[in-house]
């Protein structure tokens, strides 16, 4: 389920009649969804409030900064994104339980 455009615009404090480049907002939304999915190891789910909030924060950061790092902030990600997702992040350690290994292998 993709991010709702109205929610993205509201998060960025756009007025209803304010024009913004919807193509770039869609692109940032796609990037945020992919990043959240990659970081957590789970499919992006816009119904999950943690994933949704993290994606909105990433979109806002990308829209405002448009660079990886700014002089005002040395952080590459908005503070709190990884904190929001750490509880649902799938831990990848290389260990596969024997039961799972026998059914997959």
C-alpha positions, 0 to 999 in steps of 0.5 A, a space after each residue: 500500500 503506497 503512502 497516501 499523497 494527502 498525508 505526505 502533503 499534510 506532513 510537509 505542511 503544504 496548504 491545500 492549494 499550494 503547488 508542489 512537484 508531485 513527481 518528486 514527492 512520489 519519488 521521495 515516497 518510493 525511496 522512503 518505502 524502499 529504505 524502510 523495507 530494506 532496513 527492517 527486512 520486512 515489506 513496507 506496510 503503510 498500515 504499520 504506524 512505525 513504518 509510516 512515521 519513519 517514511 514520513 520523516 524520511 520524505 520530509 528530510 529528503 524534501 527539506 535537505 535534498 542532500 545527504 548531509 547539510 552543514 546544519 546537521 551532520 546526521 544522514 537520517 532524521 533523528 529517530 527513524 532508526 529508533 522507530 524501526 528498531 523494534 520491528 527490524 528483522 535481525 539478520 545473523 546468519 543463524 537458521 533454526 534447524 526446523 526452518 532449515 529442514 523445511 527450506 532446504 
